[in-house]
Amino acid sequence: MAINNITEAAVLDALRGVMDPELGKDLVTLNMIRDVKVEGGNVSFTLMLTTMACPLKKELEANSVNAVKAIPGVAEVFVKTGAEVPKSKGVAGKAPIPGVRNTIAVASGKGGVGKSTVAVNLAVALAQSGARVGLLDTDLYGPSLPLMMGIHEPLQATPEERLIPLEKFGMKLVSVGFMLDEETPLIWRGPLVMQLIKQFLVGVEWGELDYLVIDLPPGTGDTQLTLVQTIPLTGAVIVTTPQDVALIDARRAIRMFNEVKVPVLGIIENMSQFVCPHCGGTTEIFSRGGGEKTSERYQVPLLGKIPIDIAIREGGDSGMPITQADPGSAHSKAFVEIAQSVAAKVSVLDLE
């Protein structure tokens, strides 16, 4: 029953005045308002975000409540917040991985920039937000996922010979490191490598995932080309350090993804500075400002900066990523903010 001007239509009209700053449209147009109910002077509805990692969650909730409270006669407003990660539109001619809504490649132009550390902590942060996450290690010659996740078990297969991911920290994991002894090298030529990459992409029982984070080997070689030729990538994240030698290679990676029509979601500047644990002073060991300059030059967002810290290294070596080991630390919060930005960028791509 409606009182005065309180109707479902009036509630929706009020909420049309609430804009999502990331997407540039109102919440009703974006189909983010669900299950509107009016009972006397009380109004309830569900605010369905495009990701629980949305950095604007509290702002959108508050603006929605204020908009509805402005309707004459409204006494109380109850908002239930949920999330429905949109599915990537994909690319014509490339079949998506069944059940996987979005695929995010984490790449670097050169080795030694902490790309795998970023990929692991990005995936953990997305999973902590409530998303369904898979993590695929495609660095076949130097797999780091077993060590960084602290899991050393062999992959099993279904009767149909589809690989079954291992699970830890609420995520599904696949790496060639689960198929080899820790000190056994993979001595394969390119064609066999490409076959295994394809097996990891389309021959795994991933189930339903909101995000599949793919940790790529450094460079712009066979693995990267096989990936973009096999599945429709939602987007790529480029990891670099601030010094020129890393930035030159990072720019090559950006140009590669541009040429194969994969959106670059942004740049992450790792090892941006060292903060002394004793005096609090900062030292920019690997120069400064490189991430910003590359971001401006190629018109891609700078998603965040990660400082050098022994706790991040210790987490990777012990199988307990910093985002899992110490979620309240400043370093973990930096990864969480990056995860929020990545999820927001994916949502913008999918709803454009």
Secondary structure as GFF3:
##gff-version 3
##sequence-region A 1 352
A	DSSP	alpha_helix	8	15	.	.	.	ID=ss1
A	DSSP	beta_strand	19	20	.	.	.	ID=ss2
A	DSSP	beta_strand	25	26	.	.	.	ID=ss3
A	DSSP	beta_strand	33	39	.	.	.	ID=ss4
A	DSSP	beta_strand	42	49	.	.	.	ID=ss5
A	DSSP	alpha_helix	57	69	.	.	.	ID=ss6
A	DSSP	beta_strand	76	83	.	.	.	ID=ss7
A	DSSP	beta_strand	103	107	.	.	.	ID=ss8
A	DSSP	alpha_helix	115	128	.	.	.	ID=ss9
A	DSSP	beta_strand	133	137	.	.	.	ID=ss10
A	DSSP	alpha_helix	145	149	.	.	.	ID=ss11
A	DSSP	beta_strand	156	157	.	.	.	ID=ss12
A	DSSP	beta_strand	163	164	.	.	.	ID=ss13
A	DSSP	beta_strand	166	168	.	.	.	ID=ss14
A	DSSP	beta_strand	171	175	.	.	.	ID=ss15
A	DSSP	three_ten_helix	176	178	.	.	.	ID=ss16
A	DSSP	alpha_helix	190	202	.	.	.	ID=ss17
A	DSSP	beta_strand	211	215	.	.	.	ID=ss18
A	DSSP	alpha_helix	222	230	.	.	.	ID=ss19
A	DSSP	beta_strand	235	240	.	.	.	ID=ss20
A	DSSP	alpha_helix	244	259	.	.	.	ID=ss21
A	DSSP	beta_strand	264	275	.	.	.	ID=ss22
A	DSSP	beta_strand	282	283	.	.	.	ID=ss23
A	DSSP	alpha_helix	290	298	.	.	.	ID=ss24
A	DSSP	beta_strand	302	308	.	.	.	ID=ss25
A	DSSP	alpha_helix	310	318	.	.	.	ID=ss26
A	DSSP	alpha_helix	322	325	.	.	.	ID=ss27
A	DSSP	alpha_helix	330	351	.	.	.	ID=ss28
###
